Amino acid sequence: MKNSIHFKIFPATNLLPENWDYLAQENIFLSKNYLQVLEKSAPENMSCHFIGLFKDEKLVGIALSQFLNLNLLQSFGERDKCLKTSVRNFIFKNFSSHVLFIGNNMLTGQNAFYFSPEINFQEALKSLKKASEALKDIYKNKGLKIHLTSFKDFSEEEITSFEKATFDGYYKFSTQPNMVFEIKENWKNFDDYVADLSKKYRDQFKRSRKKSEGITKQKMDLDAIIKHEKTIYDLYFHVAKNAPFNTFFLAKNHFRVFKELLGDKFLFYGYFIDNNLVGFNTLIKNGDSMDTYFLGYDDQIQKEKMLYLNMLYDMIGYSINQGFKEIVFARTALEIKSSVGAKPVEMFGFIQHSNSLINKKIDKIFDYLEPKTEWQERNPFKV
């Protein structure tokens, strides 16, 4: 039909249309370079497809899909040992081990798609939904039945468009919030931020800096990342496996590949004691936003030196000094991120189970699939 939107599914980045990056200007996580990172160093249990939406022959929308095979995971996370965790793991292993995401399960926020303003948003969503059905067939032909399909990480405003685009049969869910740090216009440098903290939180800042004495921080280039690759992975893996829940673990070459392909847009900071790497954090420049990425640390040193809190302050300092407008701190460690000034932004998604009987109970089951976190929001600034 003329003027209608149709989709094409691409299994590899070298097949993407030449003008793909024109639509990805607003979001580095939809750019060819980033998608190549996924292609070359995705988690072992993940495979990706890239979706183009076309009006006639013109590219008018781009999207990312990720398939996760949870049967390939040795552990979903080792921190919580309780009945609810056991039930959740049982559900995943037996009824929900093959998950198709329209979106990026490695990030927080709307990194699923970008649509050109010249097309109708609801029509584009309908086409994307059809693409998800076609992806199920692609995996079915490989002998992999998709159990759960999820469109993830949208704001309250964005999710309304989904409801209009007939996502009947999907369960609308809300996950842990995205912690976003807004950088105030009057903060010209990090000292301005510290000056705005209330006495209690300025004392917290001073205490953490005093504790960190003896640690040196280094910006690491590609050669340094390669040199320390084994230690980097060990530090990352220690933190990851002690998280309450995991659906993937990074490939061992992930940070090296990221630096190779994203260059100066990807920042890697190592923390050393006596030339020994004891922690690291990573940042990604995404337009006016700074996205925090994965980190790792030695647990004992983290506690002694308040290393994680110091990393948060370092990320804030760099982002203010470089003129960014916000820092996307993502999920996890909600309270400590709140204590440095990040605010929760509620995120929504849609999920559907392929089994209609299970799908009818998906609201009950979802409580097991998504770990709940009790936390108290803080305000570190002067009132």
Secondary structure, DSSP 8 states (H G I E B T S, - for coil): -TT-EEEEEESSGGGS-TTHHHHTTT-GGGSHHHHHHHHHH--TTEEEEEEEEEETTEEEEEEEEEEEEGGG-S-S-SS--SHHHHHHHHHHHHH--EEEEES-TTS-SS-SEEE-TTS-HHHHHHHHHHHHHHHHHHHHTTT----EEEEEEE-HHHHHHHHHTT-TT-EEEE-S-EEEEE--TT--SHHHHHHHB-HHHHHHHHHHHHHTTT-EEEE--HHHHHHTHHHHHHHHHHHHHTSS--S----TTHHHHHHHHHGGGEEEEEEEETTEEEEEEEEEEETTEEEEEEEEE-HHHHHHHTHHHHHHHHHHHHHHHTT-SEEEEESS-HHHHHHTT-EEE--EEEEEESSHHHHHTHHHHHHHHS----------B--
